[in-house]
Amino acid sequence: MANSDQANADGDSVGDVCDADDDGDGIADGADNCPLIANSDQANADGDSVGDVCDADDDGDGIADGADNCPLMANSDQANEMETAWRCV
């Protein structure tokens, strides 16, 4: 199989074109919710098709994690009154 750029995301001896698990996390690419960044726990807070380590909005509230005051609990109004097992303010 052609692999002209020799990409090998997980640094093993198998190039990505031929590798069934590009990130080496033990989850085959077809079932992996983040196939190029290792995340063996497959955490996915908002239940979309993208794992948290690859998801810019982990809770799916429309606010990017970097600007979200509570990135793992949806609160699109960004109100500072959310509390659960941990406090999000």
KARA-V39307 format. One line per field, one symbol per residue. phi: phi as a letter, one per 40 degrees, with the letter a starting at -180 (. if undefined). burial: # if it has 16 or more other C-alpha atoms within 10 Angstrom, else .. A space follows every 50 residues. Layout:
phi = ???
burial = ???
This chain:
phi = .caccfdadcgccbcddbccbdcgcgbddcbccacbbcaccfdadcgccb cdcbccbdcgcgbddcbccacbbcaccfccbcbacbcbb
burial = .......###...###..#######.#.#..########..#.###...# ###########.#.#..########..#.........#.
